[in-house]
Amino acid sequence: MNKVTMLILMLFVISVQAQESPGVINTTGFVTVGWIFSTSEEDLYDTWAALTENFKLKGSVYKFIDWSNVSGVIVIYNGWHLPAAKRDIRLQHIEGNLLNAAFGDKFKGNNPGGTYVFLLQYKNSERQVLLSFTEGVFLLESPEGIGVVDIRGNH
């Protein structure tokens, strides 16, 4: 009886080991979500600025977001009151503030406060970008790095 039990256990272990392990899609683990919901008093722009250059996104936000190829927007978190409208005001907010910006920019933009977190998905691609906004700071994150745009107008 013990030999039969042992054989069954061995077969079970072998079959479990033969299965593919789950993989992490985004190796950065979306650290910016932790920054947004942290109780720390540290400014988000300063948190980004303290990163090593290897992790900072640079250049045009428009090119990075690749808005015309976004096929899906998944709302991870929403702290905005959303009035009924033909078009989501959060998408208008992104277009009105980010599409002419460069990573690291600080300027006076449309800052209604509040927080939202989106996961952008792309046509014919496994690429995903986490786009967050909280209290006047946009954070964008992907495996390529982390970027920030500050629209609070405090230079």
Secondary structure, DSSP 8 states (H G I E B T S, - for coil): -HHHHHHHHHHHHHHHHHS-----S-TT--HHHHHHT----S-HHHHHHTS-GGGB--SBHHHHHTGGGEEEEEEEEE-S-----SS-HHHHHHHHHHTT-BTT-B-B------EEEEEEEETTS--EEEEEEETTEEEEEETTEEEEEE-B---
